[in-house]
Amino acid sequence: MTFCTSILYSDKLTGYYIGYTSLTPQERLSQHLKEHSGHTNKAKDWMLVHTEYFDLKSDAMARETTQGLEK
């Protein structure tokens, strides 16, 4: 199984969202754009701006954190 960490951007919020998933980035973005609870529910203009793929879930999770982004 492959995991990815993606960065989304919202013009409405003028901000970024970083998350990891085992879904494709397009599938996960589609979920963020639908009605659901959580941070990304605050806007419906999320755009995928960056994606990285990992073999291990732990690596994708580490990349999601600030510490992971400093690598």
Backbone hydrogen bonds in HBPLUS format (Angstrom, degrees):
<---DONOR---> <-ACCEPTOR-->    atom                        ^
c    i                          cat <-CA-CA->   ^        H-A-AA   ^      H-
h    n   atom  resd res      DA  || num        DHA   H-A  angle D-A-AA Bond
n    s   type  num  typ     dist DA aas  dist angle  dist       angle   num
A0003-PHE N   A0054-PHE O   2.87 MM  51  5.15 175.9  1.87 159.5 160.7     1
A0054-PHE N   A0003-PHE O   2.69 MM  51  5.15 157.3  1.74 158.1 158.6     2
A0004-CYS N   A0021-THR O   2.91 MM  17  5.61 159.5  1.95 159.9 166.7     3
A0021-THR N   A0004-CYS O   2.92 MM  17  5.61 144.3  2.05 151.8 163.2     4
A0005-THR N   A0052-GLU O   2.90 MM  47  5.38 152.6  1.98 150.7 159.6     5
A0052-GLU N   A0005-THR O   2.92 MM  47  5.38 151.1  2.01 149.0 158.5     6
A0006-SER N   A0019-GLY O   2.81 MM  13  5.64 161.5  1.85 170.2 173.4     7
A0019-GLY N   A0006-SER O   3.10 MM  13  5.64 159.3  2.15 155.1 161.7     8
A0007-ILE N   A0050-HIS O   2.81 MM  43  5.10 155.6  1.87 147.0 149.7     9
A0049-VAL N   A0007-ILE O   2.88 MM  42  5.72 170.7  1.89 162.9 165.3    10
A0008-LEU N   A0017-TYR O   2.80 MM   9  5.08 166.8  1.82 154.1 158.7    11
A0017-TYR N   A0008-LEU O   2.92 MM   9  5.08 148.9  2.01 137.4 142.0    12
A0009-TYR N   A0047-MET O   2.86 MM  38  5.23 148.5  1.96 141.8 152.3    13
A0047-MET N   A0009-TYR O   2.86 MM  38  5.23 144.4  1.99 138.4 150.0    14
A0010-SER N   A0015-GLY O   2.93 MM   5  5.59 160.1  1.97 163.9 170.4    15
A0014-THR N   A0010-SER O   2.80 MM   4  5.57 117.6  2.19 130.8 148.2    16
A0015-GLY N   A0010-SER O   3.21 MM   5  5.59 147.7  2.32 144.1 152.2    17
A0028-ARG N   A0024-THR O   3.02 MM   4  6.30 165.4  2.04 161.3 165.0    18
A0029-LEU N   A0025-PRO O   2.90 MM   4  6.03 158.0  1.95 145.6 152.1    19
A0030-SER N   A0026-GLN O   3.02 MM   4  6.16 156.6  2.08 142.0 148.2    20
A0031-GLN N   A0027-GLU O   3.16 MM   4  6.51 148.8  2.26 142.5 150.2    21
A0032-HIS N   A0028-ARG O   3.02 MM   4  6.38 153.0  2.10 148.8 156.3    22
A0033-LEU N   A0029-LEU O   3.00 MM   4  6.29 142.4  2.15 148.7 159.1    23
A0034-LYS N   A0031-GLN O   3.20 MM   3  5.24 145.6  2.33  98.7 108.5    24
A0041-ASN N   A0038-GLY O   3.15 MM   3  5.61 157.5  2.20 112.9 119.9    25
A0042-LYS N   A0039-HIS O   3.21 MM   3  6.03 171.4  2.21 123.7 126.2    26
A0043-ALA N   A0040-THR O   3.49 MM   3  6.04 173.3  2.50 112.3 114.2    27
A0059-ASP N   A0056-LEU O   3.15 MM   3  5.35 127.9  2.44  99.6 112.2    28
A0060-ALA N   A0056-LEU O   3.24 MM   4  6.65 156.3  2.30 148.8 154.9    29
A0061-MET N   A0057-LYS O   2.86 MM   4  6.13 158.6  1.90 156.4 162.9    30
A0062-ALA N   A0058-SER O   2.95 MM   4  6.08 153.7  2.02 139.6 146.8    31
A0063-ARG N   A0059-ASP O   3.00 MM   4  6.17 152.7  2.08 143.5 150.6    32
A0064-GLU N   A0060-ALA O   3.15 MM   4  6.34 134.2  2.37 137.1 148.5    33
A0064-GLU N   A0061-MET O   3.16 MM   3  5.12 131.2  2.41  93.9 106.9    34
A0065-THR N   A0062-ALA O   3.23 MM   3  5.51 140.6  2.40 102.1 111.9    35
A0069-LEU N   A0065-THR O   3.03 MM   4  6.37 144.3  2.16 147.9 157.9    36
A0069-LEU N   A0066-THR O   3.14 MM   3  5.11 122.8  2.48  94.3 108.5    37
A0070-GLU N   A0067-GLN O   3.20 MM   3  5.35 146.9  2.31 100.9 110.5    38
A0071-LYS N   A0068-GLY O   3.35 MM   3  5.65 165.4  2.37 107.3 111.6    39
